[in-house]
Amino acid sequence: MTKLFWKMVWVACYIVATYFAFSQKMNAAIYWIAGTLLAQSIISLFYQFFTNRKKNNKF
C-alpha cells in the first residue's frame, strides 16, 4: 500500500469527524477523532518499521 492510499483513508476519516461535529454530535466527533489519531499513529509506526526492514534486507 502506498502513502497516497493512507492519506486518502485519513482524509475520509476526518471528513466523517467533521460531519459529526457539524451535525451537533460532539461526543461522536471527539471519539472518532481520537480513534483516527490513534490508528494513524499506529499504522504510521508499523509502516515505518516494515519499510525500513525491507530496505535493510537488501544489503
GISUL-V23576 format. One record per residue. RES is the residue in three letters. NEAR is the number of other C-alpha atoms within 10 Angstrom. Layout:
# GISUL-V23576
res->[RES/RES]
near->[NEAR/NEAR]
This chain:
# GISUL-V23576
res->[MET/THR/LYS/LEU/PHE/TRP/LYS/MET/VAL/TRP/VAL/ALA/CYS/TYR/ILE/VAL/ALA/THR/TYR/PHE/ALA/PHE/SER/GLN/LYS/MET/ASN/ALA/ALA/ILE/TYR/TRP/ILE/ALA/GLY/THR/LEU/LEU/ALA/GLN/SER/ILE/ILE/SER/LEU/PHE/TYR/GLN/PHE/PHE/THR/ASN/ARG/LYS/LYS/ASN/ASN/LYS/PHE]
near->[6/7/10/9/9/14/12/11/14/16/11/12/17/17/12/15/22/17/15/17/15/10/10/10/13/15/11/15/20/15/12/18/17/13/13/17/15/12/13/15/12/12/13/14/11/11/15/11/11/12/10/11/11/10/9/9/7/6/5]
